[in-house]
Amino acid sequence: MIKFAQLQSDNDLKEVIKSAFDANLALSGAWGYTQELSTIIESTDVPLKQLEHMIASMRTYIEMNMTLPEEERYGSINLNETDRTQEHVGNLIYDKVTYEITAIKEDTYASFIKAYKEGLGTEGFDITEHFNQRKKATIIRNEVYWFEIHQTL
């Protein structure tokens, strides 16, 4: 299994997200690797699950693309929620969310897209084989994200 470095946080989560994604989110805390390093959601105008997915996607994109050398970057990054529990600790409430993450090396994905665009509708292009090869090139990770949500309820 491929390991990706955990992102460090000096309580600058909000600034990093603003700089990297031009998004102003009411967040603090860390990147959500553990309950102690949870992402604190201070408020939200969007449904909570949607915001949590967006934050998890941002963390994942930074881990798998933005912080890696160009030849090691991943694209076609997708997250699907597979598990969700809620934990109460004193007056705090945490969402512990597990996502299945799929991705393909960025250069490999670009080759697949090019082959698809050039081959689709032509004689000899085997679309089933094309998607089988894409599936073989896809990595799958399962990652837990912790969100402190007591202030958003």
GROMACS elastic network, one bead per residue, 0.5 to 0.9 nm:
[ bonds ]
;  ai    aj funct       b0    kb
    1   139     6  0.86611   500
    1   140     6  0.87537   500
    1   141     6  0.81562   500
    2   139     6  0.84339   500
    2   141     6  0.84280   500
    4    63     6  0.62897   500
    4    64     6  0.69002   500
    5    63     6  0.66442   500
    5    64     6  0.88357   500
    6    31     6  0.84697   500
    6    33     6  0.78026   500
    6    63     6  0.71242   500
    7    30     6  0.87910   500
    7    31     6  0.69119   500
    7    33     6  0.89376   500
    7    59     6  0.79159   500
    7    62     6  0.81818   500
    7    63     6  0.69921   500
    8    30     6  0.78219   500
    8    31     6  0.77136   500
    9    12     6  0.61836   500
    9    13     6  0.65400   500
    9    29     6  0.79191   500
    9    30     6  0.55246   500
    9    31     6  0.69873   500
    9    37     6  0.89795   500
   10    13     6  0.76330   500
   10    29     6  0.84412   500
   10    30     6  0.76486   500
   11    14     6  0.80261   500
   11    15     6  0.89650   500
   11    28     6  0.64663   500
   11    29     6  0.55159   500
   11    30     6  0.62500   500
   12    15     6  0.53444   500
   12    16     6  0.62258   500
   12    17     6  0.87405   500
   12    28     6  0.73852   500
   12    29     6  0.78801   500
   12    30     6  0.79913   500
   13    16     6  0.52004   500
   13    17     6  0.62413   500
   13    18     6  0.85916   500
   13    27     6  0.70809   500
   13    28     6  0.59918   500
   13    29     6  0.67503   500
   13    30     6  0.62803   500
   13    31     6  0.73292   500
   13    39     6  0.83983   500
   14    17     6  0.53221   500
   14    18     6  0.61848   500
   14    19     6  0.86750   500
   14    23     6  0.86319   500
   14    24     6  0.72579   500
   14    25     6  0.65235   500
   14    26     6  0.72665   500
   14    27     6  0.57909   500
   14    28     6  0.62685   500
   14    29     6  0.87879   500
   15    18     6  0.50141   500
   15    19     6  0.60626   500
   15    20     6  0.84854   500
   15    24     6  0.85020   500
   16    19     6  0.51485   500
   16    20     6  0.59476   500
   16    21     6  0.81875   500
   17    20     6  0.51796   500
   17    21     6  0.54945   500
   17    22     6  0.67531   500
   17    23     6  0.61868   500
   17    24     6  0.74814   500
   17    25     6  0.78552   500
   17    55     6  0.88232   500
   17    58     6  0.77032   500
   18    21     6  0.55574   500
   18    24     6  0.57258   500
   18    25     6  0.78609   500
   19    22     6  0.56304   500
   19    23     6  0.78577   500
   20    23     6  0.81379   500
   20    58     6  0.87947   500
   20    62     6  0.85334   500
   20    66     6  0.89170   500
   21    24     6  0.88152   500
   21    58     6  0.79783   500
   24    27     6  0.87909   500
   25    41     6  0.84729   500
   25    42     6  0.86932   500
   25    43     6  0.82907   500
   25    44     6  0.78615   500
   26    40     6  0.85146   500
   26    41     6  0.63419   500
   26    42     6  0.53057   500
   26    43     6  0.56881   500
   26    44     6  0.70132   500
   27    39     6  0.68998   500
   27    40     6  0.55128   500
   27    42     6  0.55167   500
   27    43     6  0.76515   500
   28    38     6  0.88898   500
   28    39     6  0.62090   500
   28    40     6  0.50787   500
   28    41     6  0.68372   500
   28    42     6  0.73342   500
   29    32     6  0.81613   500
   29    37     6  0.67386   500
   29    38     6  0.61893   500
   29    40     6  0.53232   500
   29    41     6  0.85774   500
   29   148     6  0.88863   500
   30    33     6  0.79768   500
   30    36     6  0.86774   500
   30    37     6  0.51202   500
   30    38     6  0.55159   500
   30    39     6  0.50369   500
   30    40     6  0.75725   500
   31    34     6  0.84556   500
   31    37     6  0.64839   500
   31    38     6  0.61537   500
   31    39     6  0.54954   500
   31    55     6  0.86870   500
   31    56     6  0.84786   500
   31    59     6  0.69704   500
   31   145     6  0.78537   500
   31   146     6  0.80512   500
   31   147     6  0.88503   500
   32    35     6  0.68344   500
   32    36     6  0.80475   500
   32    37     6  0.52286   500
   32    40     6  0.85351   500
   32    56     6  0.85247   500
   32    96     6  0.89658   500
   32   144     6  0.78975   500
   32   147     6  0.62386   500
   32   148     6  0.87985   500
   33    36     6  0.82091   500
   33    37     6  0.59303   500
   33    38     6  0.65423   500
   33    39     6  0.86477   500
   33   143     6  0.85613   500
   33   144     6  0.67188   500
   33   145     6  0.56991   500
   33   146     6  0.63224   500
   34    38     6  0.58787   500
   34    96     6  0.88997   500
   34   144     6  0.79931   500
   34   145     6  0.72170   500
   34   146     6  0.59814   500
   35    38     6  0.50284   500
   35    39     6  0.86722   500
   35    94     6  0.75954   500
   35    96     6  0.80457   500
   35   145     6  0.85525   500
   35   146     6  0.56228   500
   35   147     6  0.76622   500
   35   148     6  0.80431   500
   36   146     6  0.85979   500
   37   146     6  0.76108   500
   37   147     6  0.89114   500
   38    94     6  0.82441   500
   38   145     6  0.75846   500
   38   147     6  0.51624   500
   38   148     6  0.60236   500
   39    55     6  0.87018   500
   39   145     6  0.83149   500
   39   146     6  0.63617   500
   39   148     6  0.59716   500
   39   149     6  0.85950   500
   40   146     6  0.87648   500
   40   147     6  0.58347   500
   40   149     6  0.63937   500
   40   150     6  0.85866   500
   40   151     6  0.85481   500
   41    44     6  0.74260   500
   41    48     6  0.89539   500
   41    51     6  0.89058   500
   41    52     6  0.86907   500
   41   147     6  0.68393   500
   41   148     6  0.61079   500
   41   149     6  0.54884   500
   41   150     6  0.80710   500
   41   151     6  0.70997   500
   41   152     6  0.67615   500
   42   148     6  0.85613   500
   42   149     6  0.72886   500
   42   150     6  0.82309   500
   42   151     6  0.56201   500
   42   152     6  0.61497   500
   43   149     6  0.85231   500
   43   151     6  0.66717   500
   43   152     6  0.51007   500
   43   153     6  0.86952   500
   44    47     6  0.73458   500
   44    48     6  0.70358   500
   44    51     6  0.75615   500
   44   152     6  0.67915   500
   45    48     6  0.84545   500
   45    51     6  0.89335   500
   46    49     6  0.85043   500
   46    50     6  0.67650   500
   46    51     6  0.64625   500
   47    50     6  0.53511   500
   47    51     6  0.64240   500
   47    52     6  0.88099   500
   48    51     6  0.51253   500
   48    52     6  0.61276   500
   48    53     6  0.85847   500
   48   149     6  0.86807   500
   48   152     6  0.81474   500
   49    52     6  0.50715   500
   49    53     6  0.61358   500
   49    54     6  0.85957   500
   50    53     6  0.51576   500
   50    54     6  0.62333   500
   50    55     6  0.87608   500
   51    54     6  0.50008   500
   51    55     6  0.61996   500
   51    56     6  0.85593   500
   52    55     6  0.51686   500
   52    56     6  0.61042   500
   52    57     6  0.84875   500
   52    97     6  0.85184   500
   52   145     6  0.86083   500
   52   147     6  0.74634   500
   53    56     6  0.50930   500
   53    57     6  0.60209   500
   53    58     6  0.85953   500
   53    79     6  0.76796   500
   53    80     6  0.84506   500
   53    81     6  0.80524   500
   53    99     6  0.87407   500
   54    57     6  0.50365   500
   54    58     6  0.62243   500
   54    59     6  0.87463   500
   55    58     6  0.50660   500
   55    59     6  0.62849   500
   55    60     6  0.85766   500
   56    59     6  0.51570   500
   56    60     6  0.60889   500
   56    61     6  0.85542   500
   56    79     6  0.80574   500
   56    99     6  0.84062   500
   56   145     6  0.68586   500
   57    60     6  0.50509   500
   57    61     6  0.60178   500
   57    62     6  0.85664   500
   57    77     6  0.82275   500
   57    78     6  0.77005   500
   57    79     6  0.67300   500
   58    61     6  0.51471   500
   58    62     6  0.62140   500
   58    63     6  0.86142   500
   59    62     6  0.52391   500
   59    63     6  0.62062   500
   59    64     6  0.86416   500
   60    63     6  0.50298   500
   60    64     6  0.59409   500
   60    65     6  0.80785   500
   60    77     6  0.80544   500
   60    79     6  0.86707   500
   60   101     6  0.83499   500
   61    64     6  0.52308   500
   61    65     6  0.54179   500
   61    66     6  0.65754   500
   61    67     6  0.87626   500
   61    74     6  0.83066   500
   61    75     6  0.84582   500
   61    77     6  0.72106   500
   62    65     6  0.55158   500
   62    67     6  0.58623   500
   62    68     6  0.84384   500
   63    66     6  0.66113   500
   63    67     6  0.59855   500
   63    68     6  0.74625   500
   64    67     6  0.70254   500
   64    68     6  0.67343   500
   64    72     6  0.83559   500
   64    73     6  0.60156   500
   64    74     6  0.56199   500
   64    75     6  0.80804   500
   64    77     6  0.83679   500
   64   103     6  0.86396   500
   65    68     6  0.55607   500
   65    69     6  0.81167   500
   65    70     6  0.79625   500
   65    72     6  0.77805   500
   65    74     6  0.53866   500
   65    75     6  0.71677   500
   65   106     6  0.84788   500
   66    69     6  0.81401   500
   66    70     6  0.85769   500
   66    73     6  0.74467   500
   67    73     6  0.82965   500
   68    71     6  0.79987   500
   68    72     6  0.59777   500
   68    73     6  0.56954   500
   68    74     6  0.88006   500
   69    72     6  0.54577   500
   69    73     6  0.64742   500
   70    73     6  0.54564   500
   70    74     6  0.89640   500
   70   106     6  0.85104   500
   70   107     6  0.89967   500
   71    74     6  0.88388   500
   71   105     6  0.83050   500
   71   106     6  0.78941   500
   71   107     6  0.74129   500
   72   105     6  0.69264   500
   72   106     6  0.77802   500
   72   107     6  0.87694   500
   73   104     6  0.86835   500
   73   105     6  0.59356   500
   73   106     6  0.56188   500
   73   107     6  0.80424   500
   74    77     6  0.70284   500
   74   103     6  0.60784   500
   74   104     6  0.54378   500
   74   107     6  0.80090   500
   74   108     6  0.88820   500
   74   109     6  0.83449   500
   75    78     6  0.88856   500
   75   103     6  0.58617   500
   75   104     6  0.55474   500
   75   105     6  0.58956   500
   75   107     6  0.81965   500
   75   108     6  0.88534   500
   75   109     6  0.67428   500
   75   110     6  0.86000   500
   76   102     6  0.76013   500
   76   103     6  0.52394   500
   76   104     6  0.60066   500
   76   105     6  0.82311   500
   76   106     6  0.75027   500
   76   109     6  0.71610   500
   77   101     6  0.68836   500
   77   102     6  0.56635   500
   77   104     6  0.72225   500
   78   100     6  0.81150   500
   78   101     6  0.55723   500
   78   102     6  0.53303   500
   78   103     6  0.65512   500
   79    99     6  0.58179   500
   79   100     6  0.56495   500
   79   102     6  0.66685   500
   80    98     6  0.84552   500
   80    99     6  0.52387   500
   80   100     6  0.52411   500
   80   101     6  0.65683   500
   80   102     6  0.86214   500
   81    84     6  0.76806   500
   81    97     6  0.70500   500
   81    98     6  0.58970   500
   81   100     6  0.63138   500
   81   101     6  0.88300   500
   82    97     6  0.77646   500
   82    98     6  0.56502   500
   82    99     6  0.54263   500
   82   100     6  0.63857   500
   82   142     6  0.86992   500
   83    96     6  0.81367   500
   83    97     6  0.57883   500
   83    98     6  0.50129   500
   83    99     6  0.71081   500
   83   144     6  0.89654   500
   84    95     6  0.68919   500
   84    96     6  0.57370   500
   84    98     6  0.63670   500
   85    94     6  0.82761   500
   85    95     6  0.59311   500
   85    96     6  0.52926   500
   85    97     6  0.66118   500
   85    98     6  0.89611   500
   86    93     6  0.69041   500
   86    94     6  0.55416   500
   86    96     6  0.60787   500
   86    97     6  0.85856   500
   87    92     6  0.83091   500
   87    93     6  0.57901   500
   87    94     6  0.51206   500
   87    95     6  0.65491   500
   87    96     6  0.74938   500
   88    91     6  0.70271   500
   88    92     6  0.57916   500
   88    94     6  0.63900   500
   89    92     6  0.52048   500
   89    93     6  0.63922   500
   89    94     6  0.79302   500
   90    93     6  0.81154   500
   91   150     6  0.75034   500
   92   148     6  0.70755   500
   92   149     6  0.74521   500
   92   150     6  0.52903   500
   92   151     6  0.84601   500
   93   147     6  0.84345   500
   93   148     6  0.59031   500
   93   149     6  0.56175   500
   93   151     6  0.86654   500
   94   146     6  0.66772   500
   94   147     6  0.54358   500
   94   149     6  0.57176   500
   94   150     6  0.72391   500
   95   145     6  0.80814   500
   95   146     6  0.58399   500
   95   147     6  0.51156   500
   95   148     6  0.64810   500
   95   149     6  0.69552   500
   96   144     6  0.67233   500
   96   145     6  0.58715   500
   96   147     6  0.65319   500
   96   148     6  0.88725   500
   97   143     6  0.82912   500
   97   144     6  0.55971   500
   97   145     6  0.52460   500
   97   146     6  0.64292   500
   97   147     6  0.80575   500
   98   142     6  0.66905   500
   98   143     6  0.55185   500
   98   145     6  0.62464   500
   98   146     6  0.88549   500
   99   141     6  0.80879   500
   99   142     6  0.56470   500
   99   143     6  0.55115   500
   99   144     6  0.64914   500
   99   145     6  0.78855   500
  100   140     6  0.67605   500
  100   141     6  0.57202   500
  100   143     6  0.66537   500
  101   139     6  0.80258   500
  101   140     6  0.55354   500
  101   142     6  0.60588   500
  101   143     6  0.74747   500
  102   138     6  0.63492   500
  102   139     6  0.55866   500
  102   141     6  0.64922   500
  102   142     6  0.89083   500
  103   106     6  0.85233   500
  103   109     6  0.88865   500
  103   137     6  0.84736   500
  103   138     6  0.54527   500
  103   139     6  0.55039   500
  103   140     6  0.68523   500
  103   141     6  0.86827   500
  104   107     6  0.83778   500
  104   108     6  0.67445   500
  104   109     6  0.58391   500
  104   134     6  0.80087   500
  104   135     6  0.88960   500
  104   137     6  0.60482   500
  104   139     6  0.62876   500
  105   108     6  0.52756   500
  105   109     6  0.60557   500
  105   110     6  0.86543   500
  105   137     6  0.77675   500
  105   138     6  0.78666   500
  105   139     6  0.86255   500
  106   109     6  0.51031   500
  106   110     6  0.62160   500
  106   111     6  0.87374   500
  107   110     6  0.51039   500
  107   111     6  0.63720   500
  107   112     6  0.88037   500
  108   111     6  0.50913   500
  108   112     6  0.63433   500
  108   113     6  0.87845   500
  108   134     6  0.87771   500
  108   137     6  0.78200   500
  109   112     6  0.50296   500
  109   113     6  0.62506   500
  109   114     6  0.86260   500
  109   134     6  0.78652   500
  109   137     6  0.85199   500
  110   113     6  0.51453   500
  110   114     6  0.61853   500
  110   115     6  0.86155   500
  111   114     6  0.51046   500
  111   115     6  0.60844   500
  111   116     6  0.84937   500
  112   115     6  0.51169   500
  112   116     6  0.60448   500
  112   117     6  0.86090   500
  112   130     6  0.77574   500
  112   131     6  0.88957   500
  112   133     6  0.86911   500
  112   134     6  0.70849   500
  113   116     6  0.50759   500
  113   117     6  0.61552   500
  113   118     6  0.85632   500
  114   117     6  0.52296   500
  114   118     6  0.61020   500
  114   119     6  0.83248   500
  115   118     6  0.51935   500
  115   119     6  0.56788   500
  115   120     6  0.80879   500
  115   130     6  0.84260   500
  116   119     6  0.51456   500
  116   120     6  0.55650   500
  116   125     6  0.85093   500
  116   127     6  0.80143   500
  116   130     6  0.76244   500
  117   120     6  0.57742   500
  117   121     6  0.89876   500
  118   121     6  0.84824   500
  118   122     6  0.80292   500
  119   122     6  0.54347   500
  119   123     6  0.80334   500
  119   124     6  0.80520   500
  119   125     6  0.54016   500
  119   126     6  0.84101   500
  119   127     6  0.85235   500
  120   123     6  0.85573   500
  120   125     6  0.64488   500
  120   126     6  0.85469   500
  120   127     6  0.74779   500
  121   124     6  0.89147   500
  121   125     6  0.72968   500
  122   125     6  0.58623   500
  123   126     6  0.84973   500
  125   128     6  0.89373   500
  125   129     6  0.85638   500
  125   130     6  0.80748   500
  126   129     6  0.53504   500
  126   130     6  0.61602   500
  126   131     6  0.88444   500
  127   131     6  0.62683   500
  127   132     6  0.85209   500
  128   131     6  0.53414   500
  128   132     6  0.61610   500
  128   133     6  0.86996   500
  129   133     6  0.61381   500
  129   134     6  0.85839   500
  130   133     6  0.52832   500
  130   134     6  0.63750   500
  130   135     6  0.87664   500
  131   135     6  0.60857   500
  131   136     6  0.85792   500
  132   135     6  0.50687   500
  132   136     6  0.62834   500
  132   137     6  0.87515   500
  133   136     6  0.50381   500
  133   137     6  0.62807   500
  133   138     6  0.87668   500
  134   137     6  0.51060   500
  134   138     6  0.63298   500
  135   138     6  0.52009   500
  135   139     6  0.84428   500
  136   139     6  0.80599   500
  148   151     6  0.80952   500
  148   152     6  0.89819   500
  149   152     6  0.54822   500
  149   153     6  0.69682   500
  150   153     6  0.59532   500
